[in-house]
């Protein structure tokens, strides 16, 4: 392949798209607006779009390089300068720009001066040679993996601590696109009905190997109609396994302590044959709104939606009222990176202790809600041990009468015997953790 050639106009369009992308969501809309402002034509659109999205994908790494060169986080720089530096780093470090394009990169100093202040233009002009000559130091395995798979280094270290060399397989799997996964809602659909609908549309799918009502759609297809009719809900296999592991029975009283947008509430209602009671709590108003819609569409009749902090649930509902409690805890969600690729750059190691504290407070609350003999499921879509085995071990140490009920599968044992973990690279689903804890009779 020849060297990358970009004109001034194309560079200006890219920078403007990145700058607007910080203000306008989705970023696709920002790109469209900027490209039309610079009259980007069809013949050049694909090339520029590719560069635009690849900057988004490796944004964290691009910003780390800028921070290394500038000495401060790019987030505190002028937005035009930030966007220009991001484009310059993308081209200089990750691509092979032609001599002429390198010249245009220098010319961006004038563009910046016009957009902001001549100072900013000088500053950029001074910095550019270091960007053009930048050679990364890749002297550790963590750094090699960071450059190859684009994850924060601390996250790579954590995964290597628990998986050793297998961590590379995990990082690879997190970069793969997961197929759209849906769970057929047996409260509304007859077995086979959804499959027939998909066949009728000529859409290829496969049944999940572990949960027969979960289907993975292999062709590009929007299942919106199925969702609107409540015949199916968007759900990953690992999420569906949570309700199955807790297995609430018809007639029981269940609390779903962090319930929105309601995928598991709907599944539990199905498993209970719409008999009994589910109290579905959440703190987030917007997510509760989505849950209300999901439960209405799926025909759930036994759920009472309550907007409340799960930590206050025993005060709201009373103590020892539930046969089962599902605590699908708020977490860092790193297990879902394959579904939300940009999430990796928002993960912050320093935020983990705060979320762990919330998880511990919520698991205490879940325990208070349980009747004697009742069972709770603690689950997260994080792969970090401190949010999973760490919380459960802490809890079991505190409550000597609590019993960890071993989970028999369908995934692998967690790092605490009796718990379970779904792994993206081993099981082809999102990363998930499960622990069932029972109260004595
Ligand atoms: N169980 C849901 C499902 O299957 O659709 C997903 C739940 S999501 C992993 C975690 C939820 O916890 C979020 O909806 C969030 O709003 C909620 N949450 C966060 N803090 C909470 C709190 N203190 N009490 C109750 N819910 C909380």
Boltz pocket constraint, residues with backbone or C-beta under 6 A from the ligand:
constraints:
  - pocket:
      binder: B
      contacts: [[A, 239], [A, 257], [A, 258], [A, 259], [A, 260], [A, 261], [A, 262], [A, 263], [A, 264], [A, 265], [A, 281], [A, 282], [A, 283], [A, 284], [A, 287], [A, 308], [A, 309], [A, 310], [A, 311], [A, 328], [A, 329], [A, 330], [A, 331]]
      max_distance: 6.0
